[in-house]
């Protein structure tokens, strides 16, 4: 119970200042589903269901969140190749924020363009993006180049969906960046 309460408080503190880029399901039993609604109301038509996996939570994008009476509801959408089986790839729906854990770290589209942009975090309506990094001859990242972008210009995406359509494959920037940041913390 304490863990759920702490998650909810942390989740709401991220949301309190701005809409997060990403979320995953919390507070739903493993193997159960979080209902996605057509409107920000628990009685609204169910348009999809997001499965709850404790070992590997599915991440999805957040378009916006709004307060409805005493609850907060978020308009969510699937990332490319994430839980699209139960939710059309271009569909959206509303979920109650109390069942979400928010994040501002991951691949994003900038002004709708896919180019493997990777967000490190957001604050005060802006998000810090990795624009480039330097590697040594072994492929280890030595330094990052970043810039702040308005949150409104960004849309959360997966490593596959953030890949430039002129290229083949999926983004790997995040893997190198996360390894670099992990080494820096030690």
C-alpha positions in Angstrom: 0.0 0.0 0.0 2.8 2.4 0.9 4.5 1.7 -2.5 1.2 2.5 -4.4 0.8 5.7 -2.4 4.4 6.9 -3.0 4.0 6.1 -6.8 0.7 8.1 -6.9 2.3 11.1 -5.1 5.3 11.0 -7.4 3.1 10.6 -10.4 0.9 13.5 -9.5 3.9 15.7 -8.7 5.3 15.2 -12.2 1.8 15.9 -13.6 1.1 18.9 -11.4 3.4 21.2 -13.3 3.0 19.9 -16.9 1.8 17.0 -18.9 4.3 14.2 -19.0 5.5 12.7 -22.3 5.0 9.0 -21.3 3.2 6.8 -18.8 2.8 3.2 -17.8 0.1 1.3 -15.8 0.3 1.2 -12.0 -2.1 -0.1 -9.4 -3.6 -2.7 -11.7 -3.1 -6.3 -10.9 -0.7 -8.3 -13.1 -2.6 -9.9 -15.9 -5.5 -7.4 -15.6 -6.2 -4.4 -17.9 -6.6 -0.7 -17.5 -9.7 0.5 -19.4 -9.3 3.3 -21.9 -12.4 5.4 -22.3 -13.8 7.5 -25.2 -14.2 10.5 -22.8 -12.7 11.5 -19.4 -15.3 9.7 -17.4 -15.4 6.1 -16.0 -18.9 5.6 -17.4 -17.8 6.5 -20.9 -17.6 3.9 -23.7 -14.5 1.6 -23.4 -12.4 2.0 -26.5 -9.4 -0.1 -25.5 -7.6 -1.9 -22.6 -4.0 -1.6 -21.7 -2.5 -4.8 -20.2 -0.7 -4.6 -16.9 2.7 -6.4 -16.8 4.6 -5.8 -13.5 7.9 -7.2 -14.9 7.9 -5.1 -18.1 5.3 -2.3 -18.1 4.1 -1.1 -21.4 4.9 2.6 -22.1 2.4 4.8 -24.0 2.3 8.4 -24.9 0.4 11.2 -23.1 -1.2 13.9 -25.3 -2.7 15.9 -22.5 -4.2 15.6 -19.0 -7.1 17.5 -17.4 -8.9 17.8 -14.1 -12.5 16.5 -14.0 -14.1 17.1 -10.7 -11.8 15.4 -8.2 -10.0 13.2 -10.7 -7.3 13.8 -13.3 -7.7 12.1 -16.7 -5.1 11.7 -19.4 -5.5 11.3 -23.1 -3.2 8.4 -24.1 -2.1 6.9 -27.3 -0.1 3.7 -28.2 3.5 4.1 -29.2 4.5 2.4 -32.5 4.2 -1.4 -31.9 3.1 -1.1 -28.3 -0.2 -2.7 -27.2 -1.7 -1.8 -30.6 -3.4 -5.3 -30.7 -6.2 -3.9 -28.4 -5.9 -0.3 -29.5 -5.7 0.9 -33.1 -2.4 2.5 -33.8 -3.8 6.0 -34.4 -6.5 5.8 -31.7 -6.5 7.7 -28.5 -8.5 7.4 -25.3 -8.8 8.6 -21.7 -7.5 6.9 -18.6 -7.6 8.0 -14.9 -4.2 9.3 -13.9 -4.3 7.5 -10.5 -3.4 4.3 -12.5 -0.5 5.9 -14.3 3.2 6.3 -13.5 4.5 9.2 -15.6 7.9 9.7 -17.2 9.6 12.4 -19.3 12.4 10.2 -20.6 12.4 8.5 -24.0 12.2 8.9 -27.7 10.1 11.8 -29.1 9.0 13.3 -32.3 9.9 17.0 -32.7 7.2 18.9 -34.5 5.9 15.6 -35.8 9.3 14.7 -37.3 11.0 11.4 -36.6 14.8 11.6 -36.1 15.6 9.5 -33.0 15.4 12.5 -30.7 15.8 11.4 -27.0 14.3 13.4 -24.1 16.1 13.3 -20.8 13.4 15.2 -18.8 11.1 18.1 -18.7 10.5 21.1 -16.4 8.7 24.4 -16.7 7.1 23.6 -20.1 10.4 22.6 -21.7 12.2 19.3 -22.3 15.9 18.6 -22.5 16.8 16.6 -25.7 20.0 14.9 -26.7 20.9 16.4 -30.1 24.2 14.7 -30.6 26.9 12.7 -28.7 30.6 12.0 -29.2 31.9 8.4 -29.1 35.4 7.0 -28.8 36.7 4.4 -31.3 35.1 1.6 -29.2 31.6 3.2 -29.4 31.5 4.4 -25.8 29.8 7.8 -25.5 32.2 10.5 -24.2 29.9 13.5 -24.1 26.4 14.7 -24.9 25.1 17.7 -26.6 21.6 18.8 -25.5 19.1 21.6 -26.0 15.8 22.6 -24.4 12.7 22.3 -26.6 9.1 23.5 -25.8 7.0 20.5 -24.5 4.2 21.5 -26.9 6.5 20.6 -29.8 7.1 17.1 -28.6 5.2 13.8 -28.9 6.3 10.7 -27.1 7.2 7.7 -29.3 9.0 4.4 -29.3 12.5 3.7 -30.7 10.8 2.3 -33.8 8.4 5.1 -34.4 11.0 7.8 -33.8 13.3 6.4 -36.5 13.6 8.6 -39.6 11.4 7.0 -42.3 14.2 7.4 -44.8 16.3 5.0 -42.8 15.8 1.3 -41.9 15.7 -0.1 -38.4 15.0 1.6 -35.0 16.7 4.2 -32.8 19.6 3.3 -30.6 20.4 6.7 -29.2 18.7 6.0 -25.9 20.7 2.9 -25.2 24.0 4.8 -25.7 22.8 7.8 -23.7 21.5 5.7 -20.8 24.9 3.8 -20.6 26.7 7.1 -20.6 24.5 8.5 -17.8 24.9 5.4 -15.8 28.7 5.6 -15.9 28.5 9.3 -15.0 26.5 8.5 -11.8 29.1 6.0 -10.5 
